[in-house]
């Protein structure tokens, strides 16, 4: 009976002890704040680090797990610091007994008994060294092992181990001293990172390369003794010098990284970018910018049309320059003519226009506005296809008049674009066709990717941890195909007799744009798989006289395209309802010509000269007359007198009334004043 009572008593005591320990564990959990306060990391589609940011206390502290480091590093770490890490419960009794015996026998500390678990506890809660501190760390180590798995405990050490200066953790040190992830460490590099935390300031390789190398060699000797490295690997490692300088951590896509870091501080943000493409295109932009005498900025965004993901984001060429912090990929700028393809695409989709529709590129006054082409000249009767390829302004404004500015803006907004309008503009201005509504390069890329995807639009995505927006079919595949076919045959910029060799097998559509005052130069290019948008200019809007989009931006975009991965270049069959005609006369009547909106029930309208025009002429100089609409042959009259042709030679200065009459008897007229040129 007494033995039974003893067993019961022992059981109760054990239960009480367990309950007490469990209560203490709940009341005083380990403080993981330092471990959880890590550097914000922006990574590419494959998890490769693009850019990291220091913690609020100024540390480079990158999350590191056992899977992030080379197995040789882990083996050397355990061989040197804690050989029984995988077996003990946080405290190693054998190591503690050995250390105590050495201390008693020699009167001084010969070797420590600190396990990796105890070091993790110390790094979580730094305290002054003392016997009491050691007891607390031992208790915390047991607590960590109770709560977490071995890999989780090891991750705390790997993330917080001091590596000299403001470097903490194996990944931060690996980037700073070797410029790579710790998964790729050599034996010599791994040994150095094992050695540094024992005396991080005295063993900093960038300040004390000799001491760092000596400490590394001791780790290698231990590794050789325990079979972690063989003799050949040891000989190779021991012969290498320790690094004598500290490298900068990766700095790819700095503008995007700063934006995303502000959204999710202290986390790892996965993006759709591709490190190799980002670095390659950033180098291209730097080379191209070096050729600009005024050091204009280059912004570039590249989309994978198949996924809608951004694969390269260049917010500017000089991040540390005077205006380098401005992310020009997200900055709204005047697109010039770059939105014209969307206008025509909507008109094609309405079946009111066709690429072979005939349009008169002549001076046309819209209320009090007389749009001009960039070269101040006009080309007369052309097809819509030609007008789009040559970026003629009057036909684009006529197409916008047909589509409607409000409807056009609504379509842009549905596609994920937030167009900016000038103060006081309600969105009814036809000037939107020529760049009065601002957009960003990122938004522009989304629009052109929508054209590449057969009229299915969605805002570009850049974060892999966020759901992708559902695409919206805003334009039919046939309309998108018409636009792509026209733009793929657009004239190349000067210096390109033909496409570069790398691009000749690709069907690339491209459109440029130049804002008023030469402040913004654009190029938007796309193929089946890729969309590349390039903007060139100054962040502060300083004009760049003569720098058109086709001169400043298009060559950069085409060179960027040449660096993108190859794609299946087999031409997709045209949609089944594509309408092919020999000339505009074979089109349905409503699609044959594009003319200004008229209010005289289908009668003719005078395109030039506009009403109330003041025309300066020299002696016997002719005025070209142009009209649209009406039926059959048009007849011109001046002050009631018929003319033999569409050219009028005024008798002299003064006011005259011009009229045009079609075969149905419908007419319209304008009054003009002739002034003698001096």
MARLUM-232996 format. One line per field, with one value per residue (C-alpha): residue number from 1; x, y, z. Coordinates in steps of 0.05 Angstrom, whole numbers, m for minus. Example, Ala and Ser with C-alpha at 12.3 -4.5 7.8 and 13.67 -1.06 7.14 Angstrom:
REM residues 2
num c(1	2)
x c(246	273)
y c(m90	m21)
z c(156	143)
***
This chain:
REM residues 678
num c(1	2	3	4	5	6	7	8	9	10	11	12	13	14	15	16	17	18	19	20	21	22	23	24	25	26	27	28	29	30	31	32	33	34	35	36	37	38	39	40	41	42	43	44	45	46	47	48	49	50	51	52	53	54	55	56	57	58	59	60	61	62	63	64	65	66	67	68	69	70	71	72	73	74	75	76	77	78	79	80	81	82	83	84	85	86	87	88	89	90	91	92	93	94	95	96	97	98	99	100	101	102	103	104	105	106	107	108	109	110	111	112	113	114	115	116	117	118	119	120	121	122	123	124	125	126	127	128	129	130	131	132	133	134	135	136	137	138	139	140	141	142	143	144	145	146	147	148	149	150	151	152	153	154	155	156	157	158	159	160	161	162	163	164	165	166	167	168	169	170	171	172	173	174	175	176	177	178	179	180	181	182	183	184	185	186	187	188	189	190	191	192	193	194	195	196	197	198	199	200	201	202	203	204	205	206	207	208	209	210	211	212	213	214	215	216	217	218	219	220	221	222	223	224	225	226	227	228	229	230	231	232	233	234	235	236	237	238	239	240	241	242	243	244	245	246	247	248	249	250	251	252	253	254	255	256	257	258	259	260	261	262	263	264	265	266	267	268	269	270	271	272	273	274	275	276	277	278	279	280	281	282	283	284	285	286	287	288	289	290	291	292	293	294	295	296	297	298	299	300	301	302	303	304	305	306	307	308	309	310	311	312	313	314	315	316	317	318	319	320	321	322	323	324	325	326	327	328	329	330	331	332	333	334	335	336	337	338	339	340	341	342	343	344	345	346	347	348	349	350	351	352	353	354	355	356	357	358	359	360	361	362	363	364	365	366	367	368	369	370	371	372	373	374	375	376	377	378	379	380	381	382	383	384	385	386	387	388	389	390	391	392	393	394	395	396	397	398	399	400	401	402	403	404	405	406	407	408	409	410	411	412	413	414	415	416	417	418	419	420	421	422	423	424	425	426	427	428	429	430	431	432	433	434	435	436	437	438	439	440	441	442	443	444	445	446	447	448	449	450	451	452	453	454	455	456	457	458	459	460	461	462	463	464	465	466	467	468	469	470	471	472	473	474	475	476	477	478	479	480	481	482	483	484	485	486	487	488	489	490	491	492	493	494	495	496	497	498	499	500	501	502	503	504	505	506	507	508	509	510	511	512	513	514	515	516	517	518	519	520	521	522	523	524	525	526	527	528	529	530	531	532	533	534	535	536	537	538	539	540	541	542	543	544	545	546	547	548	549	550	551	552	553	554	555	556	557	558	559	560	561	562	563	564	565	566	567	568	569	570	571	572	573	574	575	576	577	578	579	580	581	582	583	584	585	586	587	588	589	590	591	592	593	594	595	596	597	598	599	600	601	602	603	604	605	606	607	608	609	610	611	612	613	614	615	616	617	618	619	620	621	622	623	624	625	626	627	628	629	630	631	632	633	634	635	636	637	638	639	640	641	642	643	644	645	646	647	648	649	650	651	652	653	654	655	656	657	658	659	660	661	662	663	664	665	666	667	668	669	670	671	672	673	674	675	676	677	678)
x c(0	57	89	24	17	87	72	9	46	100	48	12	77	95	27	32	101	76	16	61	108	50	21	89	94	26	41	110	113	177	179	186	181	253	246	180	205	241	262	210	229	204	215	205	161	212	223	289	303	291	300	299	290	319	276	252	315	360	378	383	344	320	278	321	300	340	315	345	417	467	468	544	532	482	530	588	544	523	593	622	566	520	535	475	425	380	377	373	312	343	398	454	470	534	561	540	575	638	640	629	685	733	715	726	790	823	791	768	718	750	689	617	554	509	465	436	369	400	432	364	335	392	381	307	318	389	413	479	522	515	499	427	423	448	395	341	367	368	296	276	312	271	209	225	237	171	132	167	199	274	271	230	280	338	303	304	380	390	350	378	452	495	539	574	549	474	473	433	420	453	416	432	505	509	483	528	592	583	526	483	432	461	434	494	550	616	649	695	637	595	651	660	586	590	649	626	570	618	650	614	650	720	709	676	711	702	741	783	794	853	816	755	797	831	764	737	796	783	712	739	787	728	689	747	752	678	674	632	683	734	808	800	743	783	844	803	767	828	865	813	817	760	722	749	690	615	568	502	440	400	367	322	257	269	207	159	193	185	111	97	138	93	33	60	117	155	132	156	117	115	112	103	170	226	294	334	289	285	361	371	321	346	415	386	351	416	453	400	395	470	458	410	447	395	394	319	287	264	205	186	135	131	71	63	m2	m18	m22	m31	29	83	150	192	180	228	201	259	332	366	333	382	379	344	275	293	242	184	155	144	109	51	56	1	24	m6	m6	m7	m31	m20	m94	m115	m116	m168	m212	m209	m219	m285	m308	m289	m328	m389	m385	m385	m313	m268	m193	m211	m260	m241	m229	m208	m147	m161	m168	m234	m258	m292	m329	m271	m216	m177	m133	m69	m21	48	80	26	8	m52	m54	m123	m163	m133	m158	m170	m114	m65	m91	m77	m8	12	m22	m62	m99	m161	m184	m173	m215	m269	m267	m273	m333	m365	m348	m362	m313	m356	m365	m291	m273	m323	m291	m222	m248	m280	m213	m181	m155	m166	m157	m140	m176	m155	m189	m259	m262	m325	m301	m337	m276	m255	m184	m181	m163	m98	m77	m116	m133	m72	m56	3	51	23	m48	m25	7	m58	m96	m49	m47	m123	m116	m66	m116	m171	m205	m207	m182	m159	m113	m42	m24	42	29	23	m11	m71	m128	m124	m182	m230	m220	m276	m291	m297	m279	m292	m235	m246	m237	m174	m148	m159	m119	m62	m56	m53	m2	42	53	66	130	193	233	294	354	312	312	279	267	328	345	317	249	240	201	154	90	98	46	69	42	77	54	82	49	41	106	148	142	125	149	113	119	70	89	57	58	20	57	87	69	124	108	164	159	216	218	234	199	187	156	213	202	247	239	238	238	178	155	180	249	260	217	203	276	282	218	240	308	272	229	291	312	246	240	221	148	105	104	54	3	m65	m121	m164	m232	m286	m324	m265	m289	m239	m252	m214	m233	m279	m333	m346	m361	m433	m454	m447	m374	m349	m329	m313	m337	m353	m421	m471	m537	m566	m597	m540	m524	m453	m410	m354	m289	m246	m246	m282	m336	m312	m242	m192	m148	m84	m68	m18	m37	m74	m64	m117	m158	m167	m240	m260	m326	m353	m419	m475	m494	m461	m421	m412	m416	m383	m409	m378	m428	m477	m430	m411	m338	m309	m267	m253	m202	m221	m179	m209	m213	m183	m190	m258	m314	m344	m396	m378	m431	m430	m490	m498	m540	m599	m601	m577	m527	m488	m448	m396	m373	m298	m255	m196	m137	m79	m13	39)
y c(0	48	35	48	114	132	121	161	217	217	218	276	313	302	325	386	402	393	437	489	489	493	552	587	574	606	665	678	658	670	740	732	807	813	752	776	847	830	868	878	836	846	782	763	708	655	682	717	779	844	893	891	946	955	944	1003	995	999	926	883	824	776	716	653	581	516	506	573	554	505	437	445	508	472	414	461	501	440	411	475	500	444	372	343	396	345	302	347	384	453	441	391	357	326	393	425	371	377	453	449	398	441	501	465	431	492	548	583	573	530	514	535	493	539	503	533	534	574	621	631	647	697	731	738	770	799	806	821	759	726	659	682	700	631	599	642	625	551	555	593	543	486	528	541	467	451	500	495	444	438	474	530	540	538	591	639	632	635	700	736	714	777	784	851	922	923	855	801	731	686	712	785	767	722	779	831	791	745	776	714	672	626	566	576	581	547	511	570	619	575	568	644	654	601	637	710	708	687	756	794	861	832	783	828	811	881	910	853	805	771	754	733	685	656	643	613	566	539	523	486	446	424	407	364	329	311	291	350	366	320	335	360	408	430	446	486	525	540	569	622	692	720	778	846	889	893	892	927	884	874	938	917	953	1004	1046	988	958	1022	1026	954	959	1016	971	911	930	875	820	783	810	763	797	776	808	766	784	770	811	867	872	866	920	966	960	976	1038	1061	1053	1089	1145	1156	1177	1233	1298	1326	1262	1251	1196	1130	1093	1024	971	902	855	782	784	712	725	800	802	856	823	888	955	1014	1074	1117	1112	1146	1128	1170	1231	1297	1272	1198	1180	1195	1130	1148	1082	1105	1179	1208	1241	1266	1207	1249	1204	1139	1128	1133	1057	1050	1102	1067	999	1023	1051	986	948	992	973	1047	1046	997	1001	1015	1071	1134	1198	1267	1291	1365	1424	1415	1464	1433	1491	1537	1485	1470	1408	1402	1346	1348	1369	1423	1391	1350	1289	1294	1230	1170	1105	1098	1046	1097	1151	1106	1085	1157	1182	1236	1281	1304	1232	1212	1270	1252	1180	1207	1249	1185	1145	1200	1226	1207	1136	1131	1153	1105	1048	1067	1067	999	974	996	1064	1128	1182	1251	1311	1384	1430	1448	1392	1351	1297	1322	1348	1317	1337	1271	1240	1280	1273	1320	1262	1237	1164	1127	1080	1023	1039	1046	977	948	979	952	883	885	896	839	794	806	863	830	881	876	920	894	852	857	820	745	744	783	756	776	820	786	809	847	841	914	907	849	806	830	904	886	847	906	951	901	890	965	979	919	953	1022	1058	1043	1099	1130	1084	1022	1003	939	906	880	807	785	815	798	735	770	806	869	924	993	1063	1125	1189	1259	1308	1383	1420	1356	1340	1266	1216	1149	1082	1025	958	890	820	757	747	813	887	939	1012	1063	1136	1185	1255	1296	1283	1358	1365	1404	1405	1367	1403	1356	1292	1255	1188	1153	1185	1181	1123	1074	1053	1038	997	956	942	920	874	842	822	787	711	680	664	624	669	631	682	670	663	725	724	693	759	799	839	841	890	915	987	1029	1026	952	971	981	1054	1074	1050	1079	1148	1183	1255	1307	1301	1342	1374	1382	1313	1279	1338	1361	1396	1444	1418	1476	1534	1536	1586	1657	1640	1696	1674	1710	1704	1730	1755	1703	1650	1595	1571	1495	1477	1413	1383	1317	1281	1292	1251	1249	1305	1368	1438	1499	1571	1637	1691	1652	1643	1570	1548	1500	1463	1457	1513	1586	1645	1706	1771	1809	1824	1824	1780	1722	1670	1599	1546	1472	1435	1360	1327	1321	1397	1399	1453	1487	1551	1591	1663	1677	1740	1745	1788	1808	1778	1831)
z c(0	17	m51	m85	m48	m68	m141	m136	m102	m154	m209	m176	m167	m240	m262	m218	m246	m317	m302	m271	m330	m378	m339	m341	m415	m426	m380	m408	m481	m520	m550	m625	m640	m665	m709	m737	m750	m814	m877	m930	m990	m1061	m1101	m1174	m1203	m1182	m1113	m1131	m1091	m1129	m1072	m996	m944	m875	m814	m772	m728	m790	m798	m859	m832	m886	m868	m875	m867	m870	m941	m962	m947	m976	m940	m930	m890	m844	m835	m818	m771	m732	m731	m704	m659	m638	m661	m624	m647	m680	m617	m556	m529	m529	m477	m489	m422	m449	m472	m407	m366	m408	m401	m326	m318	m358	m318	m251	m274	m305	m267	m331	m388	m442	m485	m482	m477	m515	m565	m628	m592	m534	m584	m617	m549	m537	m604	m590	m522	m517	m444	m409	m400	m332	m300	m291	m364	m382	m340	m373	m442	m425	m402	m464	m508	m477	m487	m561	m572	m538	m581	m648	m694	m704	m772	m741	m684	m734	m776	m717	m712	m787	m791	m730	m727	m724	m785	m774	m779	m792	m824	m790	m815	m865	m927	m914	m903	m964	m1008	m975	m977	m1038	m1079	m1080	m1043	m989	m1028	m1074	m1023	m1032	m974	m961	m962	m917	m866	m863	m848	m793	m762	m763	m710	m654	m658	m712	m708	m700	m758	m808	m874	m902	m843	m816	m873	m839	m775	m815	m857	m796	m762	m827	m831	m760	m782	m843	m799	m756	m819	m843	m776	m776	m849	m871	m925	m956	m965	m1036	m1017	m956	m998	m1048	m993	m950	m1010	m1024	m995	m955	m988	m969	m987	m974	m1034	m1042	m1037	m1102	m1127	m1185	m1200	m1145	m1160	m1161	m1099	m1060	m1079	m1059	m995	m973	m984	m945	m898	m863	m911	m972	m1032	m1091	m1159	m1232	m1252	m1282	m1253	m1316	m1361	m1310	m1305	m1380	m1398	m1343	m1374	m1443	m1416	m1384	m1450	m1489	m1439	m1445	m1517	m1497	m1492	m1444	m1400	m1410	m1369	m1398	m1368	m1393	m1375	m1407	m1401	m1415	m1454	m1437	m1362	m1357	m1311	m1313	m1327	m1327	m1294	m1304	m1267	m1291	m1310	m1251	m1185	m1144	m1190	m1177	m1195	m1193	m1139	m1186	m1212	m1285	m1300	m1256	m1273	m1316	m1380	m1445	m1493	m1556	m1612	m1574	m1560	m1632	m1644	m1589	m1622	m1689	m1656	m1626	m1693	m1727	m1674	m1687	m1761	m1779	m1803	m1839	m1853	m1925	m1909	m1946	m1906	m1928	m1890	m1901	m1854	m1816	m1763	m1702	m1670	m1653	m1661	m1725	m1713	m1753	m1767	m1735	m1801	m1810	m1877	m1902	m1948	m1978	m1990	m1954	m1925	m1851	m1850	m1878	m1831	m1771	m1796	m1810	m1746	m1783	m1735	m1773	m1788	m1715	m1692	m1742	m1715	m1644	m1666	m1690	m1628	m1578	m1525	m1465	m1491	m1506	m1435	m1406	m1445	m1418	m1347	m1356	m1381	m1315	m1337	m1297	m1350	m1325	m1355	m1358	m1307	m1329	m1381	m1373	m1421	m1482	m1518	m1584	m1563	m1525	m1592	m1593	m1521	m1477	m1429	m1391	m1377	m1347	m1383	m1340	m1362	m1434	m1431	m1406	m1464	m1517	m1484	m1491	m1566	m1569	m1533	m1584	m1548	m1479	m1428	m1356	m1314	m1311	m1250	m1213	m1147	m1147	m1079	m1104	m1147	m1220	m1245	m1292	m1365	m1399	m1474	m1494	m1568	m1615	m1641	m1712	m1693	m1654	m1714	m1761	m1715	m1707	m1782	m1795	m1740	m1759	m1827	m1799	m1823	m1784	m1750	m1782	m1777	m1785	m1859	m1834	m1767	m1729	m1744	m1677	m1695	m1768	m1755	m1706	m1725	m1683	m1683	m1659	m1649	m1625	m1593	m1579	m1533	m1546	m1534	m1543	m1469	m1476	m1528	m1529	m1564	m1553	m1586	m1581	m1610	m1593	m1527	m1507	m1498	m1490	m1474	m1471	m1449	m1457	m1427	m1366	m1300	m1292	m1361	m1393	m1469	m1516	m1583	m1643	m1602	m1631	m1604	m1667	m1658	m1583	m1558	m1615	m1626	m1551	m1553	m1613	m1581	m1518	m1559	m1587	m1517	m1500	m1504	m1570	m1583	m1630	m1690	m1732	m1755	m1722	m1773	m1780	m1746	m1791	m1801	m1827	m1887	m1944	m2002	m2062	m2049	m2006	m2060	m2041	m1969	m1944	m1956	m1883	m1882	m1948	m1924	m1858	m1858	m1804	m1771	m1812	m1794	m1864	m1870	m1908	m1954	m1968	m1916	m1930	m1900	m1924	m1918	m1851	m1835	m1821	m1841	m1855	m1913	m1932	m2006	m2056	m2126	m2167	m2113	m2111	m2051	m2051	m2037	m2002	m1983	m1955	m1958	m2008	m2068	m2136	m2165	m2123	m2153	m2123	m2125	m2104	m2090	m2132	m2192	m2209	m2211	m2262	m2210	m2135	m2139	m2130	m2150	m2115	m2154	m2096	m2022	m1991	m1966	m2006	m1996	m2017	m2028	m2049	m2080	m2091	m2146	m2099	m2093	m2020	m2004	m1950	m1949	m1910	m1910	m1914	m1918	m1966	m1943	m1987	m1962	m1947)
***
